Amino acid sequence: MKVKVRISSLLRQFSQITGEPEVFEVAAPNAIECLRTLVARFPSMRQWVYDKEGKVLGLMQFFVNGEKLPADKLMTPLRDGDELFILFGIGGG
């Protein structure tokens, strides 16, 4: 299964992800695994998305097909062709 993933411009800037496509195609079953895949590809993201215990920071927000995914639903299965937007910013939760 492939998901189209976009990362917010602020997270891209902080993680120094330049010269990369705007949208990544990721093979992952849920939002958490998509994030793990991107952090493996761009290790500079780690400090911005995880705390010291490896938990996703509250500043991270996830949107699937334009709808906000609640923090307790990050393991919800994604479908082939879904679009995931990963937002980093103040006011997350």
C-alpha positions in Angstrom: 0.0 0.0 0.0 1.3 3.5 -0.9 0.4 6.7 0.8 1.2 10.2 -0.5 2.8 12.2 2.3 3.4 15.9 2.5 5.5 17.5 5.3 4.7 21.1 6.5 7.1 23.7 5.3 8.1 24.6 8.9 9.2 21.0 9.6 11.0 20.8 6.2 12.8 24.0 7.1 13.8 23.0 10.6 14.9 19.5 9.4 16.8 21.1 6.5 15.0 19.0 4.0 15.8 20.8 0.8 15.9 19.8 -2.8 13.3 17.0 -2.1 10.0 16.6 -3.7 6.9 18.2 -2.1 5.1 14.9 -1.9 6.7 11.6 -0.9 5.2 8.2 -1.7 5.5 6.0 1.4 4.6 2.3 1.9 3.3 2.2 5.4 0.1 0.9 7.1 -0.6 4.0 9.3 0.5 7.6 10.2 3.0 6.5 12.8 4.8 4.2 10.4 4.8 6.9 7.7 6.5 9.2 10.1 9.0 6.5 11.1 9.8 5.9 7.4 10.4 9.6 6.8 12.6 10.0 9.9 14.7 7.0 8.7 15.1 8.7 5.4 15.7 12.2 7.0 17.3 11.6 10.4 17.4 15.4 11.0 13.6 15.2 11.6 14.0 13.1 14.7 14.7 16.0 17.1 11.6 17.8 15.9 9.1 15.0 16.0 10.0 12.8 18.9 10.7 13.5 22.6 13.6 11.8 24.5 11.5 8.7 25.2 10.7 8.3 21.5 7.1 9.5 21.7 5.6 11.8 19.1 5.6 15.4 20.3 2.4 17.2 20.9 3.3 19.8 18.3 2.8 17.2 15.6 -0.6 17.0 13.8 -1.7 14.5 11.2 -4.3 15.0 8.5 -5.6 12.2 6.3 -7.4 13.3 3.2 -7.8 16.7 4.7 -9.3 15.6 8.0 -7.4 15.9 11.3 -6.4 12.5 12.7 -6.8 12.5 16.5 -3.7 11.7 18.5 -5.2 8.5 19.8 -5.9 7.3 16.2 -2.4 7.5 14.7 -2.4 3.7 14.3 -5.6 3.7 12.3 -5.0 1.8 9.0 -4.5 3.9 5.9 -5.8 2.9 2.5 -3.9 2.8 -0.7 -3.9 6.3 -2.2 -4.6 8.1 1.0 -3.0 11.5 1.4 -1.2 12.2 4.7 -0.2 15.7 5.7 2.2 16.0 8.7 2.0 19.4 10.3 4.5 20.8 12.8 3.5 23.9 14.7 2.3 25.7 17.8 -1.1 24.7 19.0 -0.7 20.9 18.2 -2.1 18.3 20.4 
